[in-house]
Structures are given as structure tokens and as C-alpha cells.
Amino acid sequence: MTSRENGSDDLSSIVDIDKLIHEPARLTVMAHLYVIESADFLFLKQQTGLTWGNLSSHMSKLEDAGYIKIEKEFVDKKPHTVIQLTEKGRTAFQAYRGSMINMFDLEGSNGDRRSKRRKK
Amino acid sequence: MGEKISLKEIERRAYLSYHQDGLVDVSIGLAILVFGAYILYDPGMVVIGAGSLFVFFLLYAGAKKAITIPRLGYVKFASERKNKIRIILLALALANVASLFASAYRPLAVFLVENYMIVVGVIGAAIFSLVAYLSDIKRFYAYAAMTLVLFPSGYVFHTLFQHNFILMGVLMLFSGVGLLYRFLRKYPKQAGEILDDEPRKR
């Protein structure tokens, strides 16, 4: 396999990146939901530093994609919105994480080889 | 250069932000303080004093609900965190059972009674260190060091056991109140409806 063909393989992994997760604000939200069981809007707002409007619109996109589940429940007779990652969202985040790690590992090793060749 | 942030670090930061309110310090400090005052008033009332600890843990849960959740939000941590808390509770229960068995063995019981200041200092420091290690709340290492210095020094300087408890409680209480003050300033209570039901425009 030529190095050019190798390069196109690398590019296909970039194209396959889940763009819905790749957006920085949504990536932050997904990463937080990945490491906890569930949280409400306020907790995610405080942790991510997003505004209510921003957070709300990103949540809607993630919910539409089936990555998160937004449920209303009653805590001490008060309505409370709880958000958690769905199984689909968890799998998608793991796949995203894996492809990003692979991509940068390949980039790193190819880049190293290229720079060594240039030095020779 | 950008700081390397891992998922583990995100979880750790979220967990620590939830405990930067100082309520755990205030609750434990208050419990130790009241326990010290109880046994100072009547050394025979140790059981009642120990029972009062449960009241303070109930207070902790109530304060968390009234102070932290309206400001920082509600979160359920993953089972790994819950397991660590279970380990802490199990270690406390085992220490309790071990102390009961130890007191039944007369020579050991005599040693414990004669050196109770050092024993309390070492056990207290071990418990605080375990909590610090498992919970990632590093300030508990400082409390461990404080316990290790305060109680054995009481043995050396012949201070009253109860006074050491009260001093330990007061120091933890001050530390907790300081953290709580900083927390309240950093996270003001969120206004109105967003507390209960956040606006979701679709």
C-alpha cells in the first residue's frame, strides 16, 4: 500500500467523525454525561459554563439524535428535569473517542516518519 | 500549553465541585464539637453523644438539599463513586466491630485505656486519610494530620480528652464555614423557574 493510499485511509477516519458530538459545547456536555449517571440542567450549566439558551439548544439536538434522555420527575413535589446519556449516546461517544484516539495516533506516527525522512 | 483533561479528571472535578460547599466539614465539625461538649458535661453520656452524630448526618443531607442543589444543581454520580462511599462506611463499621472485639481482650483493653489519646489520634487520622484517599477531597489529609497531632499531644501535655474533641470540632467547623462562605459567593442561588423547570425552547 502506498503512502498516498495510507493518507486517504486517515482522511476517511476524519470524515467518519460524528459531527454532532464533535462540536465543542456538545462534546463537553456528552463527556460530563458519560462520566456521571444523571444530572439536571443547572448542574450541566455550572460544569460546562454554557448559557441557558446555548445549553438548551444543544440538548435539543442531542435529544433529537437519541443520544440523551430528558425526563421530568418530581422531587419533593416539585418538577425536576433530569438528563442522562442513552445507550445509543454512550456507544456513539465511545466510538467518537476511539476514532479521535486512532486518528491522532496515526497522525502522530505518520508525522514522525515524515519528519525523519525530511531530516535524512 | 493546554492542560491535558481526561474523562477521569472531568468526573473528579464534577465530584469535587459538589463537595466544595464545606457542608461535610461543617457537619462533621459540629458533630465532633457537640460530642466533645457532651462528654465534657457528663462522661457517662458517651452513648447519647455518639447518637447525636446521626442527627448531624441528617442535617448534612438537609443542608445539601437546601443549599447546594439550588445553586449547583442535582447530580447522580456513577456506581464507582458509590462503591467508594460504601467502602468508607464498611471500613467505619469494621473499625467499630474490631474495637468491640479488642475491648474484650483484657491486656489490649488495658493498653487502649492507658493510651486512649494516642489510639484515638491514630484511628481518627486513619479514618480521615481513608476518606481523603477514596473521595479525592484532599483537605481531609489536613484533618488527618490535625488529629494525629492534636490527640497525642494532649497525651504529652495532659490536656483533657474532651477539650481535644472540642478544639478539633471548632477547627473543622471554621474550615467548613469558610468554604461555605466562598461557595455561596461563587454560586448565587439561581432565580425563579429555572430552578425547578429549566426553559427548553425547541
HADDOCK unambig.tbl for C-alpha pairs under 7 A between the chains (distance, minus, plus):
assign (segid A and resid 31 and name CA) (segid B and resid 7 and name CA) 6.75 0.50 0.50
assign (segid A and resid 32 and name CA) (segid B and resid 10 and name CA) 6.74 0.50 0.50
assign (segid A and resid 35 and name CA) (segid B and resid 7 and name CA) 6.76 0.50 0.50
assign (segid A and resid 35 and name CA) (segid B and resid 11 and name CA) 5.63 0.50 0.50
assign (segid A and resid 35 and name CA) (segid B and resid 78 and name CA) 6.80 0.50 0.50
assign (segid A and resid 36 and name CA) (segid B and resid 11 and name CA) 6.98 0.50 0.50
assign (segid A and resid 36 and name CA) (segid B and resid 76 and name CA) 6.44 0.50 0.50
assign (segid A and resid 36 and name CA) (segid B and resid 77 and name CA) 4.67 0.50 0.50
assign (segid A and resid 36 and name CA) (segid B and resid 78 and name CA) 4.86 0.50 0.50
assign (segid A and resid 37 and name CA) (segid B and resid 76 and name CA) 5.33 0.50 0.50
assign (segid A and resid 37 and name CA) (segid B and resid 77 and name CA) 5.23 0.50 0.50
assign (segid A and resid 37 and name CA) (segid B and resid 78 and name CA) 4.86 0.50 0.50
assign (segid A and resid 38 and name CA) (segid B and resid 75 and name CA) 5.79 0.50 0.50
assign (segid A and resid 38 and name CA) (segid B and resid 76 and name CA) 5.18 0.50 0.50
assign (segid A and resid 39 and name CA) (segid B and resid 74 and name CA) 5.50 0.50 0.50
assign (segid A and resid 39 and name CA) (segid B and resid 75 and name CA) 4.09 0.50 0.50
assign (segid A and resid 39 and name CA) (segid B and resid 76 and name CA) 6.13 0.50 0.50
assign (segid A and resid 40 and name CA) (segid B and resid 73 and name CA) 6.17 0.50 0.50
assign (segid A and resid 40 and name CA) (segid B and resid 74 and name CA) 5.42 0.50 0.50
assign (segid A and resid 40 and name CA) (segid B and resid 75 and name CA) 6.54 0.50 0.50
assign (segid A and resid 41 and name CA) (segid B and resid 198 and name CA) 6.69 0.50 0.50
assign (segid A and resid 42 and name CA) (segid B and resid 72 and name CA) 6.39 0.50 0.50
assign (segid A and resid 42 and name CA) (segid B and resid 73 and name CA) 4.66 0.50 0.50
assign (segid A and resid 43 and name CA) (segid B and resid 72 and name CA) 5.41 0.50 0.50
assign (segid A and resid 43 and name CA) (segid B and resid 73 and name CA) 4.06 0.50 0.50
assign (segid A and resid 43 and name CA) (segid B and resid 74 and name CA) 5.92 0.50 0.50
assign (segid A and resid 43 and name CA) (segid B and resid 75 and name CA) 6.75 0.50 0.50
assign (segid A and resid 46 and name CA) (segid B and resid 72 and name CA) 6.46 0.50 0.50
assign (segid A and resid 47 and name CA) (segid B and resid 14 and name CA) 6.93 0.50 0.50
assign (segid A and resid 56 and name CA) (segid B and resid 200 and name CA) 5.49 0.50 0.50
assign (segid A and resid 56 and name CA) (segid B and resid 201 and name CA) 6.79 0.50 0.50
assign (segid A and resid 60 and name CA) (segid B and resid 202 and name CA) 6.74 0.50 0.50
assign (segid A and resid 78 and name CA) (segid B and resid 196 and name CA) 6.49 0.50 0.50
assign (segid A and resid 79 and name CA) (segid B and resid 196 and name CA) 5.74 0.50 0.50
assign (segid A and resid 79 and name CA) (segid B and resid 197 and name CA) 6.22 0.50 0.50
assign (segid A and resid 80 and name CA) (segid B and resid 196 and name CA) 5.39 0.50 0.50
assign (segid A and resid 80 and name CA) (segid B and resid 197 and name CA) 5.80 0.50 0.50
assign (segid A and resid 81 and name CA) (segid B and resid 197 and name CA) 6.27 0.50 0.50
